[in-house]
Amino acid sequence: MRRLSIFSLFTAVSLALTLALAWPAGADLDPKLKDAGWDEITFDDKPSNRFLLGESQRPDLQGGVRVLSDNTVSIAFFNVRANLNETPILNWQWRVDTPIIDTDLTKKGGDDRSMVIYVAFPYQPESANFAEKIKRKAIEALKGKDTPGRVLTYVWGGGAAKGDWVENPYTEKYGALVYLRTPSDSQGVWLQEQVNLKADFIQAFGYEPASPVYIGIGADSDDTRAKVDASARGFVFSKEE
């Protein structure tokens, strides 16, 4: 289980720190997911979501990872290997079977969301400025050299219109929130997504990305104390059409 603190000294990269090395996977992760290579990130003093293999409870969730959140927050993730020059498109399906949480995700605290997909990228020193390089030394000393440097976050939540981009309030310029789905989208059905990770990374950060290191899924209900039942499946990289 990954138990991490948010260090005020590194507010600008706090979410990246949460996506770093940590302890063995926790009890809230289905053993079948562990066997398939999934791991979990949890947060200090925060109860964790439950992550389950979808079809073990419901046939309509075949192939999905189910997230159950009830006044909880955590992230399940798996490592990836992809060449974004050859296959820049990330495809997946997701669904939410409970009322969509509608909060302002641009503000710290009270920023719950029904479903989120994280794509974490390695630190690229050749593209970092002097200030980031100084911070990076301390981050690596605390969390390891493989701590991600940038994070794209695809959101199903409230506080903005579909298609909007906002700076992640926890990571500032080192992370971007992209609104793919909002409370007006259909509940209880699988919805298909397709994003161009390479183009999105360049739009967010201004330079070409290295290959992503892992994909995470999560839900956050610890501020509103809402209940979330959401699922994601079918993460596949593909070429541009």
C-alpha positions as CSV (number, residue, x, y, z in Angstrom):
1,M,0.0,0.0,0.0
2,R,1.3,3.4,-0.9
3,R,1.0,5.8,2.1
4,L,2.2,9.3,1.2
5,S,2.1,12.8,2.7
6,I,1.6,16.1,0.9
7,F,4.6,18.2,1.8
8,S,3.9,21.9,1.8
9,L,7.4,22.6,0.6
10,F,6.5,20.9,-2.7
11,T,2.9,22.0,-3.2
12,A,3.6,22.5,-6.9
13,V,4.4,18.8,-7.4
14,S,2.3,17.3,-4.6
15,L,0.1,15.1,-6.9
16,A,3.2,13.8,-8.7
17,L,4.5,12.8,-5.3
18,T,1.4,10.8,-4.6
19,L,2.2,8.8,-7.7
20,A,5.5,7.6,-6.5
21,L,7.2,4.5,-5.0
22,A,5.6,3.2,-1.8
23,W,4.5,0.2,0.3
24,P,3.0,-3.1,-0.8
25,A,-0.6,-3.1,-2.1
26,G,-3.4,-2.7,0.4
27,A,-6.3,-4.8,1.5
28,D,-8.8,-2.7,-0.5
29,L,-7.4,-3.9,-3.8
30,D,-9.0,-7.1,-5.2
31,P,-6.4,-10.0,-5.1
32,K,-7.2,-10.7,-8.7
33,L,-6.2,-7.2,-9.6
34,K,-3.0,-7.6,-7.7
35,D,-2.3,-10.8,-9.6
36,A,-2.9,-8.8,-12.9
37,G,-0.3,-6.2,-11.9
38,W,-2.4,-3.5,-10.3
39,D,-1.2,-1.6,-7.2
40,E,-2.8,1.0,-5.0
41,I,-1.9,4.5,-3.8
42,T,-3.5,5.7,-0.5
43,F,-3.2,8.9,1.4
44,D,-2.3,9.6,5.0
45,D,-5.3,9.9,7.3
46,K,-7.7,9.1,4.4
47,P,-9.8,5.9,4.2
48,S,-9.3,4.1,0.9
49,N,-11.6,3.2,-1.9
50,R,-12.4,-0.4,-2.8
51,F,-11.2,-1.7,-6.2
52,L,-12.8,-4.9,-7.5
53,L,-12.8,-7.0,-10.6
54,G,-16.1,-5.9,-12.0
55,E,-17.6,-9.2,-13.3
56,S,-17.0,-10.8,-9.9
57,Q,-20.1,-9.0,-8.8
58,R,-22.0,-7.9,-12.0
59,P,-22.0,-9.4,-15.4
60,D,-22.5,-6.0,-17.0
61,L,-19.1,-4.9,-15.7
62,Q,-17.2,-7.6,-17.7
63,G,-13.6,-6.6,-18.1
64,G,-13.9,-3.6,-15.8
65,V,-12.2,-2.4,-12.6
66,R,-14.9,-1.3,-10.3
67,V,-14.3,1.6,-7.9
68,L,-16.5,1.9,-4.8
69,S,-16.0,5.2,-2.9
70,D,-17.9,6.1,0.3
71,N,-16.2,9.1,2.1
72,T,-12.9,7.7,0.8
73,V,-10.1,8.4,-1.7
74,S,-7.4,6.3,-3.3
75,I,-6.0,5.4,-6.7
76,A,-5.4,2.0,-8.4
77,F,-2.8,1.9,-11.1
78,F,-0.9,-0.3,-13.5
79,N,2.4,0.2,-15.3
80,V,2.4,0.8,-19.0
81,R,4.9,0.8,-21.9
82,A,3.9,2.8,-25.0
83,N,5.7,4.7,-27.7
84,L,3.6,7.8,-28.2
85,N,5.3,8.6,-31.5
86,E,3.8,5.4,-32.9
87,T,0.6,5.0,-30.7
88,P,-0.3,8.3,-29.2
89,I,-4.0,7.6,-28.8
90,L,-5.3,6.2,-25.5
91,N,-8.7,4.4,-25.6
92,W,-10.9,3.3,-22.8
93,Q,-14.4,2.9,-21.6
94,W,-15.9,4.1,-18.3
95,R,-19.2,4.4,-16.5
96,V,-20.7,5.8,-13.3
97,D,-23.7,4.1,-11.7
98,T,-24.3,6.7,-9.0
99,P,-25.3,10.4,-9.1
100,I,-22.3,12.4,-10.5
101,I,-20.5,14.5,-7.9
102,D,-20.6,18.2,-8.9
103,T,-17.9,20.2,-7.1
104,D,-15.3,22.8,-8.2
105,L,-12.1,20.8,-8.9
106,T,-10.1,24.0,-9.3
107,K,-10.1,24.6,-5.5
108,K,-8.3,22.5,-2.9
109,G,-10.7,20.9,-0.4
110,G,-14.2,20.0,-1.4
111,D,-12.9,18.9,-4.8
112,D,-14.5,15.5,-5.0
113,R,-15.1,13.7,-8.4
114,S,-16.9,10.6,-9.5
115,M,-14.2,9.1,-11.7
116,V,-10.8,10.2,-12.8
117,I,-8.1,8.7,-15.1
118,Y,-4.5,9.6,-14.3
119,V,-1.7,9.3,-16.9
120,A,1.7,9.8,-15.3
121,F,4.9,10.7,-17.2
122,P,8.5,10.5,-16.1
123,Y,10.6,13.6,-15.2
124,Q,12.4,15.0,-18.3
125,P,15.4,17.0,-17.0
126,E,16.2,18.4,-20.5
127,S,12.8,20.2,-20.4
128,A,13.0,21.4,-16.8
129,N,13.9,24.9,-15.7
130,F,16.4,25.7,-13.0
131,A,13.8,26.0,-10.2
132,E,12.3,22.6,-11.1
133,K,15.7,21.0,-11.2
134,I,16.4,22.2,-7.7
135,K,13.1,20.9,-6.4
136,R,13.6,17.7,-8.2
137,K,16.7,16.8,-6.2
138,A,14.8,17.0,-3.0
139,I,11.9,15.1,-4.4
140,E,14.1,12.2,-5.6
141,A,15.8,12.1,-2.2
142,L,12.4,11.7,-0.5
143,K,10.5,9.6,-3.0
144,G,12.9,8.1,-5.5
145,K,14.2,8.8,-9.0
146,D,11.2,7.2,-10.7
147,T,8.7,9.8,-9.2
148,P,6.7,11.1,-12.1
149,G,7.3,14.6,-13.3
150,R,4.0,15.4,-15.1
151,V,0.4,14.1,-14.8
152,L,-2.5,14.4,-17.2
153,T,-5.8,13.9,-15.3
154,Y,-9.0,13.1,-17.3
155,V,-12.0,13.9,-15.2
156,W,-15.6,12.9,-14.9
157,G,-16.8,15.6,-12.5
158,G,-18.1,19.1,-12.0
159,G,-17.0,22.7,-11.8
160,A,-16.3,23.3,-15.5
161,A,-17.7,22.6,-19.0
162,K,-17.0,19.5,-21.1
163,G,-13.7,20.0,-23.0
164,D,-12.4,22.6,-20.5
165,W,-8.8,22.5,-19.3
166,V,-7.7,23.8,-15.9
167,E,-4.5,23.7,-14.0
168,N,-4.4,21.1,-11.3
169,P,-4.6,23.0,-8.0
170,Y,-2.3,20.6,-6.3
171,T,0.4,20.4,-8.9
172,E,0.0,23.8,-10.5
173,K,1.8,23.9,-13.8
174,Y,3.1,20.3,-13.5
175,G,-0.4,18.8,-13.9
176,A,-3.5,19.5,-16.0
177,L,-7.2,18.5,-15.5
178,V,-9.1,17.8,-18.7
179,Y,-12.9,17.6,-18.4
180,L,-14.1,14.7,-20.6
181,R,-17.4,14.1,-18.8
182,T,-19.6,16.2,-16.6
183,P,-22.7,15.7,-14.4
184,S,-24.9,16.0,-17.6
185,D,-23.5,12.8,-19.2
186,S,-25.4,9.5,-19.0
187,Q,-25.1,7.3,-16.0
188,G,-25.3,3.6,-15.9
189,V,-23.9,2.9,-19.4
190,W,-20.4,2.4,-20.8
191,L,-19.0,5.5,-22.6
192,Q,-16.1,5.3,-25.0
193,E,-13.2,7.7,-24.7
194,Q,-10.3,8.4,-27.0
195,V,-7.6,11.0,-26.2
196,N,-4.4,11.9,-28.0
197,L,-1.9,11.8,-25.1
198,K,1.0,13.2,-27.1
199,A,-1.0,16.2,-28.3
200,D,-2.6,16.8,-24.9
201,F,0.8,16.7,-23.2
202,I,2.2,19.2,-25.6
203,Q,-0.8,21.5,-25.1
204,A,-0.5,21.2,-21.3
205,F,3.3,21.4,-20.9
206,G,4.8,22.8,-24.1
207,Y,7.1,20.0,-25.1
208,E,7.0,16.5,-26.4
209,P,6.5,13.7,-23.8
210,A,8.5,10.7,-23.0
211,S,6.5,7.4,-22.7
212,P,4.0,7.3,-19.9
213,V,4.9,5.2,-16.8
214,Y,1.5,4.3,-15.6
215,I,-2.2,4.8,-15.7
216,G,-4.3,5.2,-12.6
217,I,-8.0,5.3,-11.9
218,G,-9.8,6.6,-8.9
219,A,-12.7,8.4,-7.2
220,D,-12.8,11.0,-4.5
221,S,-15.7,11.4,-2.0
222,D,-14.0,12.3,1.3
223,D,-15.2,15.9,1.3
224,T,-18.8,15.5,0.2
225,R,-19.2,12.1,1.8
226,A,-21.0,10.9,-1.4
227,K,-21.2,7.3,-2.5
228,V,-19.6,6.4,-5.9
229,D,-19.9,3.2,-7.9
230,A,-17.8,3.6,-11.1
231,S,-15.9,1.4,-13.5
232,A,-13.2,1.6,-16.2
233,R,-12.0,-0.9,-18.7
234,G,-10.3,-1.5,-22.1
235,F,-7.2,0.7,-21.8
236,V,-5.5,0.4,-25.3
237,F,-3.0,2.5,-27.1
238,S,-3.5,3.0,-30.9
239,K,-2.3,4.9,-33.9
240,E,-3.8,8.2,-35.1
241,E,-6.6,7.6,-37.5
